[in-house]
Amino acid sequence: MNVLIVNAGSSSLKYQLFNTESKTALAKGGCERIGEEGGAISHKVPGKEPYERLADLKTHEDAIKLVIETLTDSKVGCIGSMSEIGAVGHRVVHGGPYFTGSVLATEEVLEKVELCRELAPLHIGPSLVGIHACLDVMKDVPQVLVFDTAFHSTMPKEAYTFAIPQEYSEKYHIRRYGFHGSSHRYVSREMIKILGKPAEETKIVTCHLGNGSSIAAVKGGKVLDTTMGFTPLDGLMMGTRSGAIDPAIVSFLMEKENLSAAEINTVLNKKSGILGVYGASSDFRDCRTAMEERKDERASLAIHMLAYQVKKYIGAYAAAMGGLDAVVFTAGIGENNNIIRSMPCKGLEFLGIDFDDEANDAVKRPIETTCLSKAGSKVKVYLIPTNEELIIAEDTEAVVSAL
């Protein structure tokens, strides 16, 4: 089945046309500046030259029409007509307390997604706009919603409950939700295959490290705990997000700096993390260059802080699971930066990790699944490139096939 995977932003729309039989992307691209001047589409089909085109994109519906037009174009496209698209799979960041798996987009489902808007206002609004645009343009094509939070829905109450008055938790659906679910699900599934034993016997820590980062404890193929919480702000420090901090810092800064709720939210989400500590950039690559070439102390501090936090969570989750079989690194930083794989593993020999620096330093592009631990290591360490699109496509096909 050809599945059109859609990820809508407030003024953008990313897409992939994914074939579930070959498990490959037939095309990928994105529309930018929707509702603004200078709208454009960028499009790439393997084996063909990249294609770009300016376009007047007043709405997301205009963007979807342009995507279909481009996919079916005889020169730059990859299919003959829209009829070759079997379904559309939408990545939706938040399923709230309502969704623990992928579902068909129905009126009732969309009403519940609307209820999640206040839990992730920056993401749910644009997602709904993109979903409705696809429903309008592709009326006869089934649409499936795949939620980032769904894979984490197996967490026990003691892991997902926050120690605040429970009437607030119940009234506002406040709990640990977790994110990057499709990525954690994919790499843990691949690691289980590599381990070669029943899923229910496995204990894996998956480290999704990118501009947004999260770690998950996956015991028996199910999430026991994860670092992101009620929002993606919790847990590890990230590109511009603070990660976990003393909650009293929030009210302290609001009072001292005379900041509103919106302003402190901006500080923690957009001005903190690597950017906040290093100061010059939120990009891990820039930070590493500054550390290694200019001996920048703040850059070095930011990198060592992140590595320390990753190490701390690996140890904590090994304790929570009662053991550890494997650690997996994935996503932009986890796949492309050797020091953020090696630094957290140093000092974890007591857990059974015998890290292979030579294998780690030898990783080259294109990134492939690579063992980063020595042959006799009790705990395996792996680099596994994530494939969230495959998970979305598979779920979409499964939901549609069951109709």
Secondary structure as UniProt FT lines:
FT   STRAND          2..8
FT   STRAND          13..19
FT   TURN            20..23
FT   STRAND          24..32
FT   TURN            34..35
FT   TURN            37..38
FT   STRAND          40..44
FT   TURN            46..47
FT   STRAND          51..54
FT   HELIX           60..71
FT   TURN            74..76
FT   HELIX           82..84
FT   STRAND          87..92
FT   TURN            96..98
FT   STRAND          103..104
FT   HELIX           107..115
FT   HELIX           117..119
FT   HELIX           121..137
FT   TURN            139..140
FT   STRAND          143..147
FT   TURN            148..149
FT   HELIX           150..154
FT   HELIX           157..160
FT   HELIX           166..172
FT   HELIX           181..195
FT   HELIX           199..201
FT   STRAND          203..208
FT   STRAND          214..219
FT   TURN            220..221
FT   STRAND          222..226
FT   TURN            232..233
FT   HELIX           248..257
FT   HELIX           261..270
FT   HELIX           273..278
FT   HELIX           284..293
FT   HELIX           297..321
FT   STRAND          326..330
FT   HELIX           331..336
FT   HELIX           339..345
FT   TURN            346..347
FT   HELIX           349..351
FT   HELIX           357..361
FT   STRAND          370..371
FT   TURN            375..376
FT   STRAND          379..383
FT   HELIX           388..401
//
